[in-house]
Amino acid sequence: MILLLDIGNSRLKWALVDAGHIKTSVSMDYRQADFLDKLHALWRSIDRPKQLAIATVAGHSISSSLIDLALALWPGLEVIVPQASAAAFGVKNAYLQPEKLGIDRWLAMQGAYRSYAGANCVVDCGTAITIDFIDTDGQHLGGLISPGLWLMKKALAQNTAALPFSEHRPDASLAVMTEAAINSGVLLAAVGMVEAALLRQPKAYRLLLTGGDAELVASQLSIPNVIDGGLIFKGLLNYCQTEKAI
């Protein structure tokens, strides 16, 4: 069995892999005071994994804490921390400095290439919204980054005198109250960016969405799309596909 960790800017998503298949997936807010205690209790109930693979865009402290917890539970566990590179598992990085590409984007592209034949547009709808285009042969063509829905709302609240911040999930209707207008505006801003990016390409791409707000953004898109919340896990699994780990 393999344990996969995807550490975002606020949440940990972890999954178990058995016989090469990604099974149980759990999402947790690691900013909570009792997070490590809750995770310890959950991990004590699972079988010992042979490998632990980690993708993180958060600070070193949270990944270090998770590795320490895992090694305390399972001494001798093999820990794998992939890094972005010029090429891996059929995907070729377009960045001039390949190591500067976010590991979440790199793994999501690998997950897309692993699971969906053809040319793909991979959109990760998280704290930031990232868009990456991959050609049929695995060539990354480049990408875009913008604030995610929550960050856009937070920026308005922090940089204006009277605009409120709301945790409510946005919709795309015309609003008659300021909070609702902000919610609708940020959602349509995200949708518009995705659709504009696709329309500016010289050929068609399959649209793949992942991340916490993927379903919300997808609900307003006029372009056919596929939601796959496991793209990063699928990319991580590439680095663990050894006979001893399956």
C-alpha positions in Angstrom: 0.0 0.0 0.0 1.1 3.6 -0.7 0.1 6.8 1.1 -0.2 9.9 -1.1 -0.3 13.5 0.3 -1.3 16.6 -1.5 -0.6 19.6 0.7 -2.2 22.8 -0.6 -2.3 26.3 0.9 -4.9 25.4 3.5 -5.9 21.8 3.2 -4.2 18.4 3.2 -5.7 15.8 0.9 -4.4 12.2 1.4 -5.2 9.0 -0.4 -4.4 5.3 -0.2 -3.2 3.2 -3.1 -3.8 -0.5 -3.1 -2.7 -2.8 -6.0 -2.0 0.3 -8.1 -5.5 1.8 -7.6 -6.2 5.1 -5.8 -8.8 4.3 -3.2 -9.8 6.2 0.0 -9.3 10.0 -0.3 -9.6 12.4 2.7 -9.5 16.2 2.8 -8.5 18.0 6.1 -7.9 21.6 7.1 -4.4 21.6 8.5 -4.8 25.0 10.1 -6.9 23.6 12.9 -5.2 23.3 16.3 -6.0 19.6 16.7 -5.2 18.7 13.1 -2.1 16.4 13.9 -4.0 14.6 16.6 -6.9 13.9 14.3 -4.6 12.7 11.5 -2.6 10.5 13.9 -5.8 8.8 15.0 -6.8 8.2 11.3 -3.4 6.9 10.2 -3.2 4.5 13.2 -6.3 2.8 11.7 -4.7 2.0 8.3 -2.3 -0.7 7.3 1.3 0.2 7.2 2.2 1.8 3.8 5.4 0.8 2.0 5.9 4.3 0.5 4.8 7.9 1.3 4.8 10.4 -1.5 4.3 14.1 -0.8 3.4 17.0 -3.1 3.4 20.4 -1.2 3.0 24.0 -2.1 2.8 25.0 1.6 5.7 25.9 3.9 8.4 23.4 5.0 7.0 23.2 8.5 3.8 21.4 7.6 5.4 18.8 5.3 8.1 18.2 7.9 5.5 17.7 10.6 3.7 15.2 8.4 6.8 13.3 7.6 7.7 13.1 11.3 4.3 11.8 12.1 4.4 9.1 9.4 7.9 8.0 10.5 6.9 7.8 14.1 4.0 5.5 13.1 5.9 3.5 10.5 9.7 3.6 11.1 11.8 3.0 8.0 9.0 4.2 5.7 10.3 5.3 2.3 9.5 8.9 1.8 9.3 10.4 -1.8 9.1 14.1 -2.4 9.0 14.8 -6.2 10.4 17.9 -7.7 9.5 19.6 -11.0 12.0 18.8 -13.8 12.6 19.3 -17.5 10.8 16.0 -18.3 9.2 13.1 -16.5 6.9 10.2 -17.4 6.2 11.5 -20.9 5.5 15.1 -19.9 7.9 17.9 -21.1 8.1 21.1 -19.0 7.9 24.3 -21.0 9.3 26.5 -18.2 12.7 28.1 -18.9 13.7 27.1 -15.4 11.8 23.8 -15.0 12.3 23.6 -11.2 10.3 26.8 -10.8 7.1 25.2 -12.0 4.8 24.5 -9.0 4.8 20.8 -8.1 1.0 20.7 -8.0 0.8 21.9 -11.6 3.6 19.5 -12.7 1.9 16.5 -11.1 -1.6 17.4 -12.3 -0.3 17.6 -15.9 1.3 14.2 -15.4 -2.0 12.9 -14.0 -3.8 14.2 -17.1 -1.3 12.7 -19.5 -1.5 9.4 -17.6 -5.3 9.2 -17.8 -6.5 11.2 -20.8 -5.1 10.7 -24.3 -5.0 13.7 -26.5 -4.4 17.4 -26.0 -5.5 18.7 -22.6 -6.1 22.0 -20.7 -5.7 21.3 -17.0 -7.3 23.8 -14.7 -6.7 23.6 -10.9 -9.3 25.6 -9.0 -7.8 26.1 -5.6 -6.4 29.0 -3.6 -4.9 30.0 -6.9 -6.4 29.1 -10.3 -3.9 27.6 -12.6 -4.3 26.8 -16.3 -1.8 24.6 -18.2 -2.0 23.3 -21.8 -0.4 20.0 -22.7 -0.2 18.8 -26.3 -0.9 15.3 -27.5 2.7 14.3 -27.2 3.0 15.5 -23.6 4.6 18.8 -24.4 3.6 21.5 -21.9 2.9 24.7 -23.8 2.8 27.0 -20.8 0.1 28.3 -18.4 -1.7 31.0 -16.5 -2.1 31.8 -12.8 -4.7 34.0 -11.1 -6.2 34.3 -7.6 -8.8 31.7 -6.8 -12.3 32.6 -5.8 -11.6 32.9 -2.1 -8.5 35.1 -2.7 -10.3 37.4 -5.1 -13.0 38.0 -2.4 -10.4 38.4 0.3 -8.5 41.0 -1.8 -11.6 43.1 -2.3 -12.3 43.0 1.4 -8.8 43.9 2.4 -8.2 46.7 -0.1 -11.5 48.6 0.0 -13.1 50.5 2.8 -16.7 49.2 2.6 -16.8 45.9 0.6 -17.5 42.9 2.9 -15.9 39.5 2.8 -18.2 36.5 2.7 -17.5 32.8 3.1 -20.6 31.9 1.2 -20.2 29.9 -2.0 -20.7 32.1 -5.1 -23.2 31.8 -7.8 -23.4 33.6 -11.2 -26.7 35.4 -10.9 -27.1 39.2 -11.1 -27.2 40.4 -7.5 -29.1 43.1 -5.6 -26.8 43.0 -2.5 -23.1 43.7 -2.4 -22.0 40.4 -0.9 -23.9 38.5 -3.6 -22.5 40.8 -6.3 -19.0 40.0 -5.2 -19.7 36.3 -5.1 -21.1 36.3 -8.6 -18.4 38.6 -9.9 -15.4 36.5 -8.8 -17.0 33.3 -10.1 -17.6 34.8 -13.5 -14.1 36.2 -13.5 -12.7 32.7 -13.1 -15.1 31.2 -15.7 -14.2 34.0 -18.1 -10.5 33.4 -17.7 -10.8 29.7 -18.4 -13.1 30.2 -21.5 -10.9 33.0 -22.9 -7.8 30.9 -22.5 -9.3 28.1 -24.4 -10.8 30.3 -27.1 -7.4 31.9 -27.8 -5.8 28.5 -28.7 -5.4 27.5 -32.3 -6.9 24.1 -31.8 -9.3 22.3 -29.4 -8.3 20.9 -26.0 -10.1 18.7 -23.6 -10.9 20.7 -20.5 -10.0 19.0 -17.2 -10.8 20.6 -13.9 -9.4 19.7 -10.5 -9.2 21.4 -7.1 -11.7 22.4 -4.4 -13.7 24.8 -6.5 -13.7 22.6 -9.7 -17.4 21.7 -9.5 -18.4 25.3 -8.8 -16.4 26.7 -11.8 -17.5 23.8 -14.0 -21.2 24.5 -13.3 -20.9 27.9 -15.0 -18.7 26.9 -18.0 -20.3 26.9 -21.5 -17.5 24.5 -22.6 -17.7 20.7 -22.1 -15.4 19.6 -19.3 -14.3 16.7 -17.2 -13.9 17.0 -13.4 -11.1 14.8 -11.9 -10.2 15.6 -8.3 -7.4 13.0 -8.4 -5.1 14.4 -11.0 -2.3 15.3 -8.5 -2.6 11.9 -6.9 -2.3 10.2 -10.3 0.8 12.2 -11.0 2.3 11.4 -7.6 1.7 7.7 -8.2 4.1 7.8 -11.2 7.0 8.3 -8.7 5.9 5.2 -6.6 5.3 2.6 -9.3 7.9 0.1 -8.1 7.3 -3.6 -7.7 7.9 -3.4 -3.9 5.3 -0.6 -3.5 2.3 -2.1 -5.3 
